[in-house]
Amino acid sequence: IRLSLVGSEMCIRDRYIAEREYGKELRRKQGGTGMRRIIKASMEDRSSMERFQFSLRCAVCGSLWESQPVCFSKAGMQPESEGKRVIFQALYRREREEAFEWAATEALEHFSLCPICKRLVCDRCFLLGEDIDLCTDCAAFLQESGEPVESSFTKHG
């Protein structure tokens, strides 16, 4: 049994790894204000008074992605005065906005925007194609092929 890779096999393996990393880097660059704005506009708020959490659904497969929950710093505490209630509310708004920004950043690692149909799709439904990267629906319609950004996508929900 041969355990080493010959030059051409290494090139194929390294190209595959490089393409995956390039796809992730491209999405980070896409993640500038436009992609980030689209993600933020599409996220659903699932927060409570105890924790902040947001979700996003893939437009192709319908899988639900949820951000990591973030606990509110004053969760379970009751303000003892009107002044403290005002402070808690201000803290809640600030911490919710911070959690929302983190969730948007987190979502950029799991979703891409199809350049054809302009829908947000999960890594399992977004293909790195030879000519263009696109969602699986558009790839099927246009008879294109490619490799999913991430074939080990964990379904949430």
Secondary structure, DSSP 8 states (H G I E B T S, - for coil): ---S--HHHHHHHHHHHHHHHHHHHHHHHHTTHHHHHHHHHH-EE---SSEE-EEEE-TTT--EEE---EE-TTTT---SSHHHHHHHHHHHHHHHHHHHHHHHHHHHTTEEE-TTT--EEEGGGEEEESS--EEHHHHHHHT--EEES-TT---B-
